[in-house]
Amino acid sequence: MRILLVEDDSRVAHPIAKGLREQAYAVDLAADGEAAVYLATENDYDLVILDIMLPVKSGHAVCRELRAGGARTPILMLTARGTVDDRVEGLDSGADDYLTKPFDFKELLARIRALLRRSAVLRPAVLRVADLVLNTANHAVSRGGKSVSLTAKEYALLEFLVLNQDRVVGREQIAQHVWDEHFDPFSNVIDVYIKRLRSKLDTHAKKRLIHTRRGEGYMLSAEPGFVDE
């Protein structure tokens, strides 16, 4: 999943971004409210983590502007201001949840998972396709009862394919949700990662799950009789 992290203090932003990337999230950074609005309207994010005390535009102003523009992306506010009135103002401006600094990173991850589960596309704790099982909390993956070891980016790509089961997803869609703003659209990195997943998941299995639609993209499906094109 792709996250926009809005935090003007690099000493806070960079460790959070690093931790999220290690948990298989793609992360874009914005250091002020104006940049946050621009990125949130130009890109398709699964979640926005938004600090309140920002240059140019406050987190509250950003939140209100995004909601006024029709954005339904879950927003988690981070702030050092933890009074009841502060929390109420944040939620009333359109935020979905509120986390007071300092916080434990494990709690941040738990709140992110909870918000993603409550978003428009339901994301259950355990995802299953045929004999493939993904645990979205600890990123454990197994096929046919055997554990499969994946890197963070391999897991992120697989989870996106599973969430879009039986639907063809193009490279642009994959890049939007699995990679960040530094992704090179002319590279073959997506094809490389698809090949890695096939090697780990399909090579020794009776039924292939990852399929290619030439000129369209990729699809994860357990439907019988599906033929790659």
N, C-alpha and C positions, 0 to 999 in steps of 0.2 A: 504494500500500500504506500501511497505517496503523501507526504506530510509537508505542510508549510509551517516552519517555525519562525515566529516573529519575536525577536529579542534584540534589543540594542546593545546589551552588554556582552561582548564577545567571550568574556571569561565564563559566562553562563551558557551562552548559545552553543559554543563549539563542543564542550563536553556533552551537552544534551544531544546534539546532532550526531556526535560520534557514537554515543550509546544507542541511539535509535537505529543508526545504520548497522550496527552490530546485531541488532534484532531484526534485520531484514527489511527495514523501512527505507524507502527513498526519501531524502530530506532536502528541501530548498530552504534557504535562509533569507530573511528580510530584516533590516536593521532599523526601519522606521515605518510609520503608519502608511505613508503614501506608497512606498514600495510594496507593502503588504497588500494594499487594495489592488495595485497593478498586477502583481503576480497571481492573486486569487481570482482575478477576472480573466486572466490570460490562460491559466492552466487549470486542469481538472484534478483537484486535490480530494483525497479521501478524508482528510482531517486538517484543521488549522489549530496550532498551539499559539496563543496570542498573549503577549505580555500587555499589561495595562499602561504602564508608564513608558511611553514611546515618544521620540522626536516627531515633529511635523503634525501627526495626528495621533490622538490617544487610542488605546485599545478599544475603549468604549465607542469612539467615533468610527473606527474601522469596522467593528462588529455591526453597528447600526447601518453603515453604508452597504456592507455586504448583504445584510438581510433585506434592506430596502431594494436592492438590485435583484432580489429573488434567489440568492444563494441559500442552499439548504445544507451545505457542508457542515458537519459537526465542528463546533468551536469549543476548545478548552482554554480557559483563561488562566494565566499564571501571574501571580502578583505577590508582593510583600505586604500588601494591605489586606488584612484579614478580618476586619470588623464585619458585623452582620450587614450594616448598610452598604459596605463595599461589595459584599457578595451579592446582595439584592440588586445593586446597580448593574453589576456585571451580567447577571442572569436576565434582568429586564432589558438590557441592550441587545440581547439575542444569543448570548452564550449558552451552551448546553451543559457545561460543568465548570467548576472553579477549583483551582488548587493553589494553596497558599505556600509561598516560599518561607523558609527552606523546606524541601520535601524529599522523601526517599524516592530514588529512581524507580524502585519496584512499584511504588504506588502510582507513579506517572504511567508506567506501562500498563498497569491494571486498569486505570481510568481510560487510557487509549483503547484497550480491547473492549471495554464496556461501551464506549461511544460508537465504535465501529459495529458492534453487534446491534446497536439501536438505530443505526442509519438506515437509509431507504432500502438497501439490499441487505437482508438479514445474513449475518455471518455467525453461524453457530460455533461453539467451542471446538467441536470435532467435525471435520469434513470427510465424507466418504464417497468414493467413486469405485464401484466394483470392489476389488480387494485392496484398493489404495486408501490409506487412512492418514489424515493430517490432524495433528493437535495444534490448534492455533495459539494456545497459551504458551507451550514450551517448544513449539516448532518440531516436535518429533514426527517422523514420517516412517511409515511401514507399508510394504506391499506383500500380500500373501502371508502376513504374519511375521515377516522378516524386516528388521530395522534397516532403513536406508539413510546413509549419511550424506547430507547436503550442505553446501556452503550457504551463507545468509542470502546471497543473491539468487542462487538456485532455488532455495525455498520460496523466496518472494515471487519468482516467476511461476513456480508450480502452484502456489496458492492462488495467484491471479487466474491461471488456467482453470483450476478447479472451481473457483467462484463463478466462472463463465462456462461451466460445463455444457457441452453440446452446442456451443455458439462459436463461430469463427471469430477470432480476434486478430486484427491486423498489427503490423509492427508499430504503427503510430500509437495505437491503444496501449500496447504493451509498454512502449517507452514512456507514455504519459503516467502510468501507474507504478512501474517497477524501477525505472531509472529516474534520475533527477535532471535539473536544467542543464547539466553539463554533458548530457548524452549526445553523441555524434550520430545524427540520422543517416549518415553515409557509411557507417561502420557495419560490420557483419556480426557484432557482438551478440545480438539476439539469436541469430542462427547458431552461433557457437554454444550458447547456453541451452538452446533446445536440444542440440546434439548431446550435450552432457546429461540432460535429464533423460533422454531416450536410452542412453547407455546405462544409466543407473536404474531406470524403472522398467524399461520394456525389453531389454536384451534377452533376459532369461525367462520372460513371462509368456504364458500361452496366448494372451490377448494384448495387443498393443493399445495403449491409451492415448498417446500423443500423435496427432495426425496433421498432415500438411494439406492446405488447399492452395494450389499453385496460383500465384498472383493475388491471393487474398490474405493469407496468414495461417494461423494454427488453431487447432481445436483439440480439447481433451474430451474424449467420449468413450464410453464402454458399449455403445450401441452396436449390435451384431451387424456384420455385413458392410461396415463403413470402409470405403476404399479411398486411399490418398489419391489426390489428383496432381 
